[in-house]
Amino acid sequence: MQDLNDLELLLARKIPLLLVESHEENRALELFTRLAIKRGLALQQWTLTDGLRRLGFGEDVSKGDTQQPADALRLLRERPEGGLFIFCDLHPFLEEPLVIRLLKDIALQHERQGKTLVLLSHELKVPAELQRLAARFSLKLPDSGQLMALVKEEAQRYARDSGHKVKADGETLEQLVANLKGLTFSDARRLIRGAIIDDGAITQDDVPEVSRAKMSLLAEDGIISFEYDTARFNEVAGLTAMKDWLAKRQQAFLTAERKLRPRGLLLFGVQGSGKSLAAKAVAGSWGLPLLRLDFATLYNKFFGETERNLREALALAETMSPCILWIDEIEKGLGTDSNDAGISQRILGTLLTWLNEHDARVFVVATANNIHQLPPELIRKGRLDELFFVDLPDKQVRKEILSIHMHKRGLEPGRFDLELLADASEGFSGAELEQAVVSGWHSASVAGNDSARVSTDTLLHEIQRTRPLSVVMAEPMAALRAWAQERAVKAD
């Protein structure tokens, strides 16, 4: 009923162009049919396959071939009768000047003729000419009660078709419903049906499978992705201060009220120093899903679409709460750029507003290589809880990093002179140390030795032939370290 009430309010505001982005076309058409019946409006539908046709009641306006959108729109423009006119999948034509002009002509006649155009598609990028004439409408996602009703409905369907009742317990059903939140009715129904039809039961084994399938569905747009490959803090050498800070706040994030709940942190520092691994370790150690926001996928040439993409990504993160939201290389999306027509400033405003106002248990881990590109509004205290600087590892941490990567490649650290290797690799980042181990392993393989024959000399040779970033980019790194000295907390 809420969807119907919201639509009625939009009609009362006399908005001539309604934009509905949804994969649930049938559900949207059913909703508009109910609205047309309730308000006594003529209802017509256009598709590329059938052209204009009557969907509800009212006179059929179609005469001749109206499969091409320009022909259908021209016909509507010339007729005085009002009503609801739903154009399904018009999005490929929204860059054609003729289609844009016809849509605008009809919209400008709305006060006199009462024609409301509805654009219904999985994706709608509306040109600037139509922005002020349009309003977006989103179908509500099912709540817990509606999802539980779907589960019961699918269980009854299975029992009717198979003659066997679905086996399940209350706790598992509640977990299943919790994992279905954020999905549309149709997607939730498909996952429920898949969980049941496999063995006629809903068990604990189904819950992670449903969660994984849900993540795949939600990540299809590419703006936000689910990271399956998380880590634990025992896989991250060093960063002791940051680990201690996080350990003290884990329980508060999960249980405290909003004003006491930690919001997140910003990690910046040398490239290859383990910032990305640290973000993964927060999720793995806290046992929470990790969502990665890719700023490169947010940008869109249409005015306002980039900010909308960000709002949708943040809303998705809220749906997945409690979770970790990893914003990797955040400076690429928020860096100051006078040539981007103000997009970065609008993106910044959208993000800051969300950080201040959202109530979901979403812990943000932002990572940056170049802190100088970030606006001061983001890095001041109060936006995120702490600013950590990740420096190059010291000798002890270098030994830990080498040991971790040796273990990963089946090498026993006790066979190596870690003191010698750590001394020789001063100024190396974690990524450079890993590459030395990997290169040493490959060198031994090429020479016909198995991994057990990799020696200290092999790794020492790889270290000595590497020019680390601390040498290649000594001046920028010194400047970064000096900036962080008084402005950030050392992560280690």
C-alpha positions in Angstrom: 0.0 0.0 0.0 2.9 2.4 0.7 4.0 2.2 -3.0 0.5 3.1 -4.1 0.2 6.0 -1.7 3.6 7.4 -2.8 2.5 7.2 -6.4 -0.7 9.1 -5.6 1.4 11.9 -4.0 3.5 12.2 -7.1 0.4 12.5 -9.3 -1.0 15.1 -6.9 2.2 17.1 -7.4 1.4 17.1 -11.2 4.9 15.8 -12.2 4.7 15.0 -15.9 7.5 12.5 -16.1 8.0 9.6 -13.7 11.2 7.5 -13.8 11.0 4.0 -12.4 14.2 2.0 -12.3 13.3 -1.7 -11.6 13.9 -5.2 -12.8 10.4 -6.0 -11.6 8.4 -4.9 -14.6 5.4 -7.0 -13.9 5.1 -5.7 -10.3 5.5 -2.1 -11.5 2.8 -2.5 -14.2 0.5 -4.1 -11.7 1.0 -1.1 -9.3 0.2 1.4 -12.1 -2.8 -0.6 -13.1 -4.2 -0.4 -9.5 -3.4 3.4 -9.5 -5.2 3.9 -12.8 -8.3 2.0 -11.6 -8.4 3.9 -8.3 -8.0 7.3 -10.0 -10.1 6.5 -13.1 -7.3 7.2 -15.5 -6.7 5.8 -19.0 -3.7 3.5 -19.0 -1.5 2.7 -22.0 1.7 0.8 -22.4 4.5 1.1 -25.0 7.1 -1.5 -25.9 9.3 -1.8 -28.9 7.7 -5.1 -29.8 4.1 -4.1 -29.7 4.1 -0.3 -29.8 1.3 1.5 -27.9 -1.6 -0.6 -26.6 -4.3 -0.3 -24.0 -3.3 -1.8 -20.6 -6.2 -0.9 -18.5 -9.4 0.9 -19.5 -9.9 4.0 -21.7 -9.8 4.5 -25.4 -7.0 2.7 -27.3 -5.0 5.6 -28.8 -2.9 3.5 -31.1 -3.5 3.9 -34.8 -1.0 2.5 -37.2 2.5 1.6 -36.5 3.7 3.0 -33.1 6.6 0.6 -32.5 9.2 3.3 -33.0 9.2 5.6 -29.9 9.2 8.8 -31.9 6.0 7.7 -33.7 4.3 6.7 -30.4 5.3 10.0 -28.7 4.2 12.1 -31.7 0.8 10.4 -31.6 0.4 11.1 -27.9 1.5 14.7 -28.3 -1.3 15.3 -30.9 -4.1 13.8 -28.8 -5.7 15.9 -26.1 -6.8 13.1 -23.8 -4.9 12.6 -20.6 -3.9 9.5 -18.7 -0.9 7.3 -17.7 1.4 6.2 -20.5 4.1 3.7 -19.5 7.1 3.4 -21.8 9.0 0.1 -21.1 12.7 0.0 -21.9 12.9 3.4 -23.5 16.4 3.9 -22.2 18.3 3.1 -25.4 16.5 6.0 -27.1 17.1 8.7 -24.5 20.1 10.1 -26.4 18.1 10.7 -29.5 17.3 14.5 -29.9 13.9 13.8 -31.5 12.8 11.5 -28.6 14.1 14.0 -26.0 12.2 16.9 -27.7 8.9 14.9 -28.0 9.1 13.9 -24.3 9.7 17.5 -23.4 6.8 18.7 -25.6 4.3 16.3 -23.9 5.7 17.1 -20.4 5.2 20.8 -21.0 1.6 20.2 -22.0 0.9 18.4 -18.7 -1.0 21.2 -17.0 -3.5 21.5 -19.9 -3.8 17.8 -21.0 -2.9 15.8 -17.9 -0.7 13.3 -19.6 1.7 11.5 -17.2 4.6 9.7 -18.9 6.2 6.8 -17.0 9.6 5.5 -18.1 10.1 2.0 -16.7 13.4 0.3 -17.2 16.2 -1.4 -15.3 18.3 1.7 -15.8 17.4 5.3 -16.8 19.9 8.0 -17.5 17.8 11.0 -18.2 19.4 13.9 -20.2 19.6 17.4 -18.6 16.8 18.8 -20.7 14.3 16.5 -18.9 15.7 16.6 -15.3 13.6 19.4 -14.0 10.4 17.8 -15.4 11.0 14.4 -13.9 10.8 12.6 -10.5 12.1 9.2 -9.6 10.1 6.6 -8.0 11.4 3.4 -6.4 9.5 0.3 -5.6 9.8 -0.5 -1.9 11.9 -3.6 -1.0 10.1 -6.3 1.1 10.4 -6.0 4.8 11.0 -9.0 7.2 7.3 -9.8 7.4 6.8 -9.8 3.6 9.9 -12.0 3.2 8.7 -14.5 5.7 5.4 -14.6 3.9 7.3 -15.3 0.7 9.1 -18.2 2.4 5.8 -19.7 3.6 4.2 -19.2 0.2 7.1 -21.0 -1.6 7.0 -23.8 1.1 3.3 -24.3 0.4 3.9 -24.4 -3.3 6.6 -27.0 -2.8 4.3 -29.1 -0.6 1.5 -28.9 -3.1 3.7 -29.9 -6.0 5.7 -32.6 -4.3 3.4 -33.9 -1.6 6.0 -33.3 1.1 6.2 -30.6 3.7 9.3 -28.4 3.8 11.5 -29.1 6.8 12.8 -26.0 8.7 13.2 -24.6 12.2 12.3 -21.1 13.3 15.9 -19.9 14.0 17.1 -20.9 10.5 14.1 -19.2 8.9 14.9 -16.0 10.7 18.5 -16.2 9.6 17.3 -16.8 6.0 15.0 -13.8 6.1 17.7 -11.6 7.5 20.0 -12.6 4.6 17.3 -11.9 2.1 16.9 -8.3 3.1 17.8 -5.8 0.4 16.5 -8.0 -2.4 13.5 -7.4 -4.6 10.4 -9.6 -4.3 11.3 -11.5 -7.4 14.9 -12.1 -6.5 14.1 -13.1 -3.0 11.5 -15.5 -4.3 14.0 -17.2 -6.7 16.5 -17.7 -3.9 13.9 -19.1 -1.5 12.7 -21.5 -4.2 16.3 -22.6 -4.9 17.0 -23.2 -1.2 13.8 -25.4 -0.9 13.8 -27.3 -4.1 17.3 -28.7 -3.6 16.3 -31.1 -0.7 12.9 -30.1 0.4 14.3 -28.4 3.5 15.7 -25.0 4.7 18.8 -25.8 6.7 21.8 -23.9 8.1 23.7 -25.0 4.9 21.3 -22.9 2.8 22.0 -19.6 4.7 25.5 -18.9 3.5 24.6 -20.1 0.0 21.7 -17.6 -0.1 24.0 -14.9 1.2 26.5 -15.6 -1.5 23.9 -15.6 -4.2 22.5 -12.3 -2.8 25.9 -10.7 -2.9 26.3 -11.7 -6.5 22.9 -10.2 -7.4 23.6 -6.9 -5.6 27.0 -6.6 -7.2 25.8 -7.0 -10.8 25.8 -3.2 -11.4 29.5 -3.1 -10.6 29.3 0.0 -8.4 29.8 -2.0 -5.3 31.2 -5.5 -5.0 31.3 -8.1 -2.3 34.8 -9.3 -1.4 34.9 -12.9 -0.6 38.7 -12.9 0.0 39.0 -11.4 3.5 41.9 -11.9 5.9 42.7 -12.1 9.6 44.9 -9.8 11.6 47.4 -12.6 12.1 48.0 -12.4 8.3 48.9 -8.7 8.7 52.3 -7.9 10.1 52.7 -4.8 12.2 50.0 -2.2 12.5 49.8 -2.9 16.2 48.4 0.5 17.1 45.6 0.2 14.6 44.8 -3.4 15.6 44.6 -2.3 19.3 42.3 0.6 18.3 40.0 -1.7 16.4 39.9 -4.3 19.1 38.6 -1.7 21.6 35.8 -0.6 19.2 34.5 -3.9 17.8 31.9 -4.5 20.5 30.7 -0.9 20.4 30.2 -1.1 16.7 28.0 -4.2 17.0 26.0 -3.2 20.1 26.3 0.5 21.0 23.7 3.2 20.2 24.4 5.5 17.2 26.1 8.3 19.0 28.6 5.9 20.6 29.2 3.8 17.6 32.5 4.1 15.7 32.0 5.2 12.1 35.3 4.2 10.5 38.9 5.1 9.8 41.1 6.4 7.0 44.4 4.6 6.2 47.0 6.4 4.1 50.6 5.9 3.4 53.2 4.3 1.2 52.0 2.2 -1.8 52.2 -1.5 -1.1 52.3 -1.0 2.7 49.3 -3.3 3.4 46.4 -0.9 3.5 44.2 -3.0 1.4 45.1 -6.1 3.3 44.3 -4.3 6.5 40.8 -3.4 5.2 40.2 -7.0 4.4 41.5 -8.0 7.9 39.0 -5.8 9.6 36.1 -7.7 7.9 37.6 -11.1 8.5 38.5 -10.5 12.1 35.1 -8.9 12.9 33.3 -11.7 11.0 31.4 -9.2 8.8 30.8 -9.0 5.1 33.2 -6.7 3.2 31.8 -4.4 0.5 34.2 -2.6 -1.9 33.2 0.7 -3.4 34.9 1.5 -6.7 34.8 5.2 -7.4 35.7 4.7 -11.0 32.3 3.0 -11.7 30.4 5.9 -10.1 31.0 8.5 -12.8 28.4 9.1 -15.4 28.2 11.8 -18.1 24.6 12.8 -17.2 24.1 15.5 -14.7 23.3 14.2 -11.2 23.7 10.5 -12.1 27.1 10.2 -10.4 25.8 11.4 -7.1 22.8 9.1 -7.5 25.1 6.2 -8.1 26.9 6.9 -4.9 23.6 7.3 -2.9 22.5 3.9 -4.3 25.8 2.3 -3.3 25.6 3.7 0.2 22.0 2.6 0.5 23.0 -0.9 -0.5 25.7 -0.9 2.1 23.1 0.1 4.7 20.9 -2.8 3.5 23.9 -5.2 4.1 24.6 -3.9 7.6 26.3 -4.8 9.8 29.2 -4.7 7.3 32.5 -3.2 6.4 32.5 -0.7 3.5 36.0 -0.4 2.0 36.5 2.7 -0.1 39.8 1.9 -1.9 42.0 4.8 -3.2 39.4 7.3 -2.1 41.4 10.2 -3.4 40.6 9.1 -7.0 36.9 10.0 -6.4 37.2 12.9 -4.1 40.4 14.6 -5.2 40.2 18.3 -6.0 39.8 18.8 -9.7 38.7 22.1 -11.2 38.0 20.5 -14.6 35.3 18.0 -13.5 32.4 20.4 -13.6 32.0 20.2 -9.8 31.3 16.5 -9.8 34.0 15.8 -7.1 32.5 18.5 -4.8 29.0 17.0 -5.2 30.3 13.5 -4.6 32.1 14.8 -1.4 28.9 16.5 -0.2 26.9 13.3 -0.7 29.4 11.2 1.2 29.8 13.7 4.1 26.0 14.0 4.5 25.8 10.2 4.6 28.6 9.9 7.1 26.9 12.4 9.4 23.3 11.1 9.1 23.2 7.4 8.4 22.1 5.1 11.2 23.2 1.7 9.9 26.0 -0.4 11.3 28.4 0.3 8.4 32.0 0.7 9.3 34.0 2.6 6.7 37.6 1.8 5.9 38.9 4.3 3.4 42.4 3.9 2.0 44.5 6.5 0.2 48.0 6.7 -1.3 48.1 10.5 -1.7 46.6 12.3 1.3 47.3 15.7 -0.3 44.6 15.1 -2.9 41.9 14.7 -0.3 39.7 17.7 0.8 40.2 18.9 4.4 36.5 18.4 5.1 36.9 14.7 4.9 40.0 14.2 7.0 39.1 16.4 9.9 38.1 14.7 13.1 34.4 14.0 13.3 33.9 12.6 9.8 35.8 9.4 10.5 37.0 8.4 13.9 40.8 8.2 13.2 43.4 8.9 10.6 46.2 6.3 10.5 49.5 6.6 8.7 51.0 3.4 7.4 54.7 3.8 7.1 57.3 1.4 5.8 57.8 -1.6 8.0 60.7 -1.6 10.5 63.1 -4.5 10.9 60.9 -6.6 13.2 57.9 -6.1 11.0 59.9 -7.0 7.9 60.8 -10.3 9.5 57.2 -11.0 10.2 56.2 -10.1 6.6 58.8 -12.4 5.2 57.7 -15.2 7.5 54.1 -14.8 6.5 54.8 -14.9 2.8 57.2 -17.8 3.2 54.5 -19.8 4.9 52.1 -19.0 2.1 54.5 -20.5 -0.4 55.3 -23.6 1.6 58.7 -22.4 2.8 59.8 -22.9 6.4 61.0 -19.6 7.8 63.3 -21.4 10.3 65.5 -22.4 7.3 66.3 -18.8 6.5 68.4 -16.1 8.0 65.6 -13.6 8.6 68.0 -11.2 10.4 70.1 -10.9 7.3 67.2 -10.6 4.9 65.5 -8.0 7.1 68.7 -5.9 7.3 69.1 -6.1 3.5 65.5 -5.1 2.8 65.5 -1.8 4.8 63.2 0.6 3.0 61.1 -2.1 1.4 57.3 -2.1 1.5 55.3 -5.2 2.4 54.4 -5.7 -1.3 58.1 -5.5 -2.3 59.0 -8.1 0.4 56.3 -10.4 -0.9 57.6 -10.0 -4.5 61.1 -10.9 -3.3 59.8 -14.2 -1.9 57.7 -14.9 -5.0 60.6 -14.1 -7.3 63.0 -16.3 -5.3 60.6 -19.2 -5.4 60.3 -18.8 -9.2 64.1 -18.5 -9.6 64.5 -21.8 -7.8 61.8 -23.5 -9.9 63.5 -22.4 -13.2 66.8 -23.7 -11.9 65.2 -27.1 -11.4 65.0 -26.9 -7.7 61.8 -27.5 -5.7 60.6 -25.0 -3.2 62.5 -26.7 -0.4 65.7 -25.7 -2.1 65.0 -21.9 -2.0 67.8 -20.5 0.2 68.7 -17.3 2.0 71.0 -16.5 -0.9 68.2 -16.9 -3.4 66.0 -14.3 -1.6 69.0 -12.1 -0.8 69.8 -11.9 -4.5 66.2 -10.9 -5.3 66.3 -8.2 -2.6 69.6 -6.8 -3.8 68.4 -6.5 -7.4 65.2 -4.5 -6.4 65.0 -0.8 -6.3 62.3 -0.1 -3.8 59.9 2.9 -4.0 61.6 4.4 -0.9 64.6 5.0 -3.2 62.8 5.7 -6.5 60.4 8.1 -4.9 62.4 9.3 -1.9 61.4 12.9 -1.9 57.6 12.4 -2.1 57.7 9.8 0.6 59.7 12.0 2.9 57.1 14.8 2.4 54.3 12.4 3.1 56.1 11.2 6.3 56.6 14.8 7.4 53.0 15.7 6.8 51.8 12.7 8.9 54.1 13.5 11.8 51.8 16.0 13.4 48.5 15.1 11.7 47.9 11.4 12.0 48.4 8.4 14.3 51.0 5.9 13.3 49.4 2.6 12.5 52.4 0.6 13.9 
